[in-house]
Amino acid sequence: MVCFIVNSIMNKKLDEQRRKKDEASGRSRKWYVDNIERAKERNRQYYLNHREAIIEKNRLYTEAHMDEKRRNARRYYHKNKEKVLKYTRAYMIQLRGKILTHYGKGKLACLQCGFTDIRALSIDHIKGSGNQHRKTVKNLYHYLQRNNLPGGYQTLCMNCQFIKKQELNEHRWKSTGLRLKS
C-alpha cells in the first residue's frame, strides 16, 4: 500500500512537471492538435537544418544498440512468422514484377517472343556471364533495385533464354551436337 501511495505521488509530480514544461515551451497537446500543419512544418524545417547531425546520431545509436535491434527483430519474426512470410512473399512478387517490367521495356513480357506468364520470365544478362554474376550476389532482384536498375539486362522467358545459351554456347557443358532421332 505504501508503494502505491509513493508511486501515485511521484506520478502526480511528474505529470505536473511535464505540464509546466509543455506550457513553457508552448507545445501543449492542445496547441499541437490545433496547429498540426504548423507543427509539421516546424519539425520538417528542424530536420532540414540539422539533417547531418540527426543522421549521425541515429547511426551512432544503431551501432551501439545493434545486438538489441537484432534480438528484437528475431523475437518479432518468431512471434509473427506467418505475417512476416506473407509480407515478404508479396513484396518479392511486387519487386520481381517491377524489375521484369522495367527490363521488358515497359511490358511484363519476353522481349524475344512476347510470352507473358510471369512464372516463366526471368532476367537475362545481355552479354552473358550471368552464372558468375549470380554467384557474387545473393538476390539478383535486390541487387538490381539497390543499384538503380543498371543496364545490361533484359527480360526473357526461360525458353528464349535457353535457346540463347545454346546458340552462344554460354553453358558450362559444351554442345555435343547430338540430336534426338524422330
Backbone as numpy.savetxt, mean C-alpha at the origin, in Angstrom:
# Nx Ny Nz CAx CAy CAz Cx Cy Cz
-12.42 1.75 48.86 -13.24 2.94 48.86 -12.38 4.20 48.86
-11.29 4.17 49.61 -10.39 5.32 49.69 -9.77 5.59 48.32
-9.37 4.52 47.61 -8.79 4.68 46.27 -9.78 5.34 45.33
-11.03 4.95 45.42 -12.05 5.54 44.56 -12.18 7.04 44.80
-12.18 7.43 46.06 -12.30 8.85 46.41 -11.08 9.63 45.91
-9.90 9.08 46.12 -8.67 9.74 45.66 -8.69 9.87 44.15
-9.05 8.80 43.43 -9.11 8.85 41.98 -10.14 9.87 41.51
-11.26 9.93 42.20 -12.30 10.88 41.85 -11.81 12.31 42.00
-11.12 12.59 43.09 -10.57 13.94 43.33 -9.52 14.28 42.28
-8.64 13.32 41.97 -7.59 13.54 40.97 -8.19 13.79 39.60
-9.22 13.03 39.23 -9.87 13.23 37.94 -10.51 14.61 37.84
-11.14 15.05 38.93 -11.75 16.38 38.93 -10.69 17.46 38.74
-9.54 17.29 39.42 -8.45 18.26 39.27 -7.93 18.27 37.83
-7.73 17.10 37.25 -7.24 17.02 35.87 -8.24 17.64 34.90
-9.53 17.35 35.10 -10.55 17.93 34.23 -10.55 19.45 34.32
-10.40 19.97 35.53 -10.35 21.42 35.73 -9.12 22.01 35.05
-7.98 21.33 35.17 -6.75 21.82 34.51 -6.92 21.82 32.99
-7.49 20.76 32.45 -7.71 20.70 30.99 -8.65 21.82 30.54
-9.73 22.03 31.31 -10.69 23.07 30.95 -10.02 24.44 30.95
-9.22 24.73 31.98 -8.52 26.02 32.04 -7.55 26.18 30.88
-6.84 25.10 30.55 -5.89 25.15 29.45 -6.62 25.41 28.13
-7.74 24.72 27.91 -8.53 24.92 26.69 -9.05 26.35 26.60
-9.54 26.87 27.72 -10.05 28.24 27.72 -8.94 29.24 27.43
-7.77 29.00 28.02 -6.65 29.92 27.83 -6.17 29.91 26.38
-6.17 28.76 25.76 -5.68 28.67 24.38 -6.77 28.98 23.36
-8.00 29.07 23.80 -9.10 29.36 22.88 -9.49 28.16 22.03
-9.08 26.99 22.45 -9.34 25.78 21.65 -10.28 24.83 22.36
-11.33 25.34 22.88 -12.27 24.46 23.54 -12.98 23.60 22.51
-13.56 22.54 22.94 -14.28 21.64 22.03 -15.39 22.37 21.29
-16.08 23.25 22.01 -17.15 24.01 21.40 -16.60 24.92 20.30
-15.48 25.58 20.59 -14.87 26.44 19.57 -14.51 25.63 18.34
-13.92 24.46 18.57 -13.51 23.60 17.46 -14.71 23.20 16.61
-15.79 22.80 17.26 -17.00 22.39 16.53 -17.58 23.56 15.75
-17.59 24.73 16.37 -18.15 25.92 15.70 -17.27 26.42 14.56
-15.97 26.17 14.64 -15.02 26.72 13.65 -14.19 25.61 13.01
-14.82 24.54 12.62 -14.09 23.35 12.16 -13.23 23.64 10.93
-13.74 24.40 9.99 -12.95 24.71 8.79 -11.74 25.56 9.14
-11.94 26.52 10.02 -10.83 27.38 10.44 -9.77 26.56 11.18
-10.20 25.64 12.02 -9.28 24.79 12.77 -8.50 23.88 11.82
-9.18 23.31 10.83 -8.50 22.45 9.86 -7.46 23.24 9.08
-7.82 24.46 8.69 -6.88 25.31 7.94 -5.66 25.65 8.80
-5.92 25.95 10.08 -4.81 26.27 10.99 -3.89 25.06 11.15
-4.47 23.88 11.31 -3.66 22.65 11.43 -2.88 22.38 10.15
-3.51 22.61 9.01 -2.83 22.40 7.73 -1.65 23.36 7.57
-1.88 24.62 7.92 -0.80 25.61 7.83 0.35 25.26 8.77
0.02 24.81 9.97 1.05 24.41 10.92 1.88 23.26 10.34
1.20 22.28 9.75 1.92 21.15 9.16 2.83 21.62 8.03
2.31 22.50 7.16 3.12 22.98 6.04 4.34 23.76 6.53
4.18 24.54 7.58 5.30 25.34 8.11 6.32 24.51 8.87
5.90 23.37 9.41 6.78 22.54 10.24 6.92 21.13 9.69
6.74 20.97 8.42 6.68 19.65 7.79 7.91 18.79 8.08
9.10 19.35 7.84 10.33 18.57 8.02 10.51 18.13 9.47
10.22 19.02 10.41 10.36 18.67 11.83 9.36 17.58 12.22
8.14 17.67 11.71 7.11 16.67 12.02 7.51 15.31 11.45
7.98 15.30 10.20 8.39 14.05 9.57 9.56 13.43 10.33
10.54 14.25 10.71 11.70 13.75 11.45 11.27 13.19 12.81
10.37 13.90 13.49 9.88 13.44 14.79 9.16 12.10 14.65
8.33 11.97 13.63 7.62 10.70 13.39 8.59 9.57 13.05
9.63 9.89 12.26 10.62 8.88 11.90 11.36 8.38 13.14
11.79 9.32 13.98 12.49 8.94 15.21 11.60 8.12 16.14
10.33 8.50 16.25 9.39 7.75 17.08 9.23 6.33 16.54
9.08 6.22 15.22 8.91 4.91 14.61 10.12 4.03 14.86
11.32 4.60 14.70 12.55 3.83 14.95 12.62 3.37 16.40
12.27 4.26 17.32 12.36 3.94 18.74 11.33 2.91 19.18
10.21 2.84 18.49 9.12 1.95 18.90 8.81 0.87 17.86
9.80 0.50 17.05 9.57 -0.46 15.98 9.11 -1.82 16.51
9.75 -2.29 17.57 9.36 -3.60 18.13 7.91 -3.59 18.60
7.52 -2.50 19.25 6.14 -2.38 19.73 5.16 -2.33 18.56
5.52 -1.59 17.52 4.65 -1.50 16.33 4.49 -2.87 15.68
5.60 -3.61 15.56 5.53 -4.95 14.98 4.68 -5.89 15.83
4.87 -5.81 17.13 4.11 -6.64 18.05 2.61 -6.34 17.93
2.27 -5.06 17.87 0.86 -4.67 17.73 0.30 -5.11 16.39
1.09 -4.98 15.33 0.63 -5.40 14.01 0.39 -6.91 13.98
1.32 -7.66 14.59 1.17 -9.12 14.65 -0.07 -9.50 15.44
-0.28 -8.83 16.56 -1.44 -9.10 17.41 -2.73 -8.80 16.65
-2.75 -7.66 15.95 -3.94 -7.30 15.17 -4.20 -8.33 14.08
-3.13 -8.77 13.40 -3.28 -9.75 12.33 -3.89 -11.04 12.86
-3.39 -11.54 13.96 -3.90 -12.80 14.50 -5.33 -12.65 15.03
-5.65 -11.48 15.52 -7.00 -11.24 16.03 -8.00 -11.08 14.89
-7.57 -10.51 13.76 -8.46 -10.18 12.65 -7.99 -10.83 11.35
-7.54 -12.05 11.42 -6.91 -12.71 10.28 -7.81 -12.74 9.04
-9.05 -13.12 9.20 -9.96 -13.21 8.05 -10.17 -11.84 7.41
-10.36 -10.84 8.25 -10.57 -9.48 7.75 -9.33 -8.98 6.98
-8.15 -9.21 7.55 -6.91 -8.77 6.91 -6.70 -9.50 5.58
-6.92 -10.80 5.55 -6.74 -11.56 4.33 -7.74 -11.14 3.25
-8.97 -10.87 3.66 -9.99 -10.42 2.72 -9.59 -9.07 2.11
-9.13 -8.15 2.96 -8.69 -6.84 2.48 -7.49 -6.99 1.55
-6.53 -7.83 1.93 -5.33 -8.01 1.13 -5.66 -8.58 -0.24
-6.54 -9.58 -0.28 -6.96 -10.16 -1.57 -7.61 -9.10 -2.46
-8.52 -8.32 -1.88 -9.21 -7.28 -2.64 -8.21 -6.24 -3.14
-7.27 -5.86 -2.30 -6.26 -4.88 -2.69 -5.40 -5.41 -3.84
-4.98 -6.66 -3.75 -4.11 -7.23 -4.80 -4.87 -7.36 -6.12
-6.15 -7.71 -6.08 -6.94 -7.79 -7.31 -7.04 -6.41 -7.94
-7.29 -5.41 -7.12 -7.40 -4.04 -7.63 -6.06 -3.57 -8.20
-4.96 -3.82 -7.48 -3.63 -3.41 -7.94 -3.26 -4.11 -9.24
-3.53 -5.40 -9.30 -3.22 -6.17 -10.51 -4.01 -5.63 -11.71
-5.29 -5.34 -11.51 -6.11 -4.79 -12.58 -5.59 -3.43 -13.05
-5.21 -2.60 -12.08 -4.70 -1.26 -12.42 -3.41 -1.36 -13.24
-2.50 -2.22 -12.84 -1.21 -2.34 -13.53 -1.38 -3.00 -14.88
-2.20 -4.04 -14.97 -2.44 -4.69 -16.26 -3.11 -3.72 -17.24
-4.01 -2.88 -16.74 -4.66 -1.89 -17.59 -3.65 -0.85 -18.07
-2.77 -0.41 -17.18 -1.76 0.58 -17.57 -0.86 0.03 -18.69
-0.35 -1.17 -18.49 0.56 -1.75 -19.48 -0.19 -2.34 -20.68
-1.51 -2.40 -20.62 -2.33 -2.81 -21.75 -2.80 -1.60 -22.54
-2.14 -0.47 -22.35 -2.46 0.79 -23.03 -3.90 1.22 -22.81
-4.31 1.18 -21.54 -5.64 1.66 -21.17 -6.73 0.61 -21.23
-6.40 -0.59 -21.69 -7.40 -1.67 -21.75 -6.89 -2.86 -20.94
-7.81 -3.54 -20.33 -7.47 -4.75 -19.59 -7.54 -5.91 -20.57
-6.53 -5.97 -21.45 -6.53 -6.98 -22.51 -5.09 -7.23 -22.98
-4.91 -8.37 -23.59 -3.61 -8.74 -24.17 -3.33 -7.80 -25.35
-2.11 -7.30 -25.44 -1.75 -6.40 -26.53 -1.60 -7.14 -27.87
-1.34 -8.45 -27.84 -1.16 -9.22 -29.07 -2.49 -9.67 -29.67
-3.31 -10.33 -28.84 -4.52 -10.97 -29.39 -5.83 -10.36 -28.87
-5.75 -9.49 -27.85 -6.96 -8.86 -27.33 -7.72 -9.68 -26.31
-7.17 -10.78 -25.84 -7.80 -11.64 -24.84 -8.05 -10.84 -23.56
-9.24 -10.97 -22.94 -9.60 -10.10 -21.83 -9.81 -10.80 -20.48
-9.68 -12.09 -20.40 -9.88 -12.79 -19.12 -8.68 -12.52 -18.21
-8.92 -11.81 -17.12 -7.83 -11.37 -16.24 -7.07 -12.55 -15.64
-7.70 -13.71 -15.54 -7.03 -14.87 -14.96 -5.84 -15.32 -15.79
-5.83 -15.02 -17.10 -4.75 -15.47 -17.97 -3.84 -14.32 -18.39
-4.08 -13.11 -17.91 -3.24 -11.97 -18.28 -2.08 -11.85 -17.30
-0.94 -11.39 -17.82 0.22 -11.19 -16.96 1.11 -10.11 -17.55
2.09 -9.70 -16.75 3.05 -8.68 -17.18 4.21 -9.39 -17.87
4.60 -8.85 -19.02 5.71 -9.40 -19.79 6.81 -8.35 -19.87
8.07 -8.78 -19.70 9.21 -7.91 -19.91 9.45 -7.84 -21.42
9.36 -6.66 -22.00 9.45 -6.52 -23.45 10.79 -7.04 -23.97
11.88 -6.74 -23.28 13.22 -7.15 -23.74 13.65 -8.50 -23.19
12.73 -9.22 -22.59 13.07 -10.52 -22.02 13.72 -10.38 -20.65
14.43 -11.37 -20.21 15.12 -11.44 -18.92 14.18 -11.28 -17.72
12.94 -11.64 -17.90 11.97 -11.54 -16.81 12.26 -12.50 -15.68
12.83 -13.65 -16.01 13.12 -14.64 -14.98 14.17 -14.12 -14.00
15.23 -13.48 -14.52 16.25 -12.92 -13.62 15.66 -11.78 -12.78
14.84 -10.94 -13.40 14.24 -9.83 -12.68 13.28 -10.32 -11.60
12.53 -11.36 -11.91 11.57 -11.92 -10.95 12.28 -12.41 -9.69
13.51 -12.90 -9.84 14.25 -13.40 -8.68 14.72 -12.28 -7.76
14.81 -11.04 -8.28 15.30 -9.93 -7.46 14.18 -9.17 -6.76
12.93 -9.34 -7.21 11.82 -8.63 -6.57 10.87 -9.65 -5.95
10.27 -9.25 -4.83 9.36 -10.17 -4.14 8.02 -10.25 -4.86
7.49 -9.10 -5.26 6.20 -9.05 -5.93 6.30 -8.04 -7.07
6.13 -8.48 -8.30 6.31 -7.62 -9.46 5.31 -6.46 -9.46
4.07 -6.70 -9.06 3.06 -5.64 -9.08 3.40 -4.55 -8.07
3.87 -4.93 -6.88 4.29 -3.93 -5.90 5.51 -3.17 -6.43
6.44 -3.89 -7.03 7.64 -3.25 -7.58 7.26 -2.19 -8.61
6.37 -2.54 -9.52 5.97 -1.60 -10.57 5.27 -0.39 -9.98
4.43 -0.59 -8.99 3.72 0.53 -8.38 4.69 1.45 -7.63
5.60 0.87 -6.87 6.55 1.68 -6.09 7.49 2.47 -6.99
7.76 1.97 -8.17 8.67 2.65 -9.10 7.92 3.46 -10.16
6.69 3.84 -9.85 5.89 4.72 -10.71 5.69 4.16 -12.12
5.40 2.89 -12.21 5.07 2.21 -13.47 6.09 2.50 -14.58
7.31 1.99 -14.42 8.36 2.26 -15.42 8.05 1.58 -16.75
8.75 2.00 -17.79 8.56 1.41 -19.11 9.25 0.06 -19.21
9.10 -0.60 -20.37 9.76 -1.88 -20.59 8.88 -3.08 -20.28
7.59 -2.87 -20.05 6.67 -3.96 -19.73 5.43 -3.85 -20.60
4.74 -4.96 -20.76 3.49 -4.98 -21.52 2.57 -6.05 -20.95
1.29 -5.94 -21.24 0.32 -6.93 -20.81 0.12 -7.94 -21.93
0.37 -9.21 -21.61 0.14 -10.30 -22.57 -0.63 -11.41 -21.86
-1.39 -12.16 -22.66 -2.01 -13.36 -22.09 -0.92 -14.44 -22.03
-1.17 -15.48 -21.29 -0.16 -16.52 -21.11 0.17 -17.23 -22.42
-0.83 -17.39 -23.31 -0.54 -18.02 -24.60 0.44 -17.19 -25.41
0.16 -15.89 -25.54 1.05 -15.02 -26.31 2.42 -14.92 -25.67
2.46 -14.92 -24.35 3.75 -14.86 -23.66 4.56 -16.13 -23.92
3.90 -17.27 -23.89 4.61 -18.53 -24.15 5.10 -18.59 -25.60
4.26 -18.13 -26.53 4.67 -18.10 -27.94 5.87 -17.19 -28.12
5.86 -16.03 -27.48 6.98 -15.09 -27.56 8.25 -15.74 -27.01
8.13 -16.44 -25.89 9.29 -17.12 -25.32 9.86 -18.15 -26.30
8.97 -18.91 -26.94 9.43 -19.93 -27.89 10.11 -19.28 -29.10
9.48 -18.24 -29.64 10.02 -17.59 -30.84 11.36 -16.92 -30.58
11.52 -16.29 -29.42 12.76 -15.58 -29.10 13.74 -16.45 -28.32
13.37 -17.69 -28.08 14.21 -18.63 -27.36 14.61 -18.08 -25.99
13.62 -17.57 -25.25 13.86 -16.94 -23.95 13.78 -17.90 -22.77
13.58 -19.14 -23.01 13.40 -20.07 -21.90 14.70 -20.73 -21.51
14.72 -21.39 -20.35 15.93 -22.02 -19.83 16.36 -23.21 -20.68
15.39 -23.97 -21.15 15.73 -25.13 -21.95 15.78 -24.70 -23.42
16.57 -25.36 -24.17 16.69 -25.04 -25.60 15.65 -25.86 -26.36
15.11 -25.24 -27.37 14.09 -25.90 -28.17 14.72 -27.10 -28.86
14.06 -28.24 -28.76 14.60 -29.46 -29.34 14.17 -29.62 -30.79
13.20 -28.85 -31.18 12.72 -28.96 -32.55 11.78 -30.14 -32.74
11.50 -30.87 -31.66 10.59 -32.01 -31.77 9.16 -31.51 -31.91
8.42 -32.18 -32.74 7.01 -31.82 -32.93 6.16 -33.06 -32.72
4.97 -32.84 -32.23 4.05 -33.95 -32.04 3.51 -34.39 -33.39
3.40 -35.71 -33.57 2.83 -36.24 -34.80 1.32 -36.14 -34.73
0.70 -35.77 -35.83 -0.74 -35.66 -35.83 -1.39 -36.94 -36.25
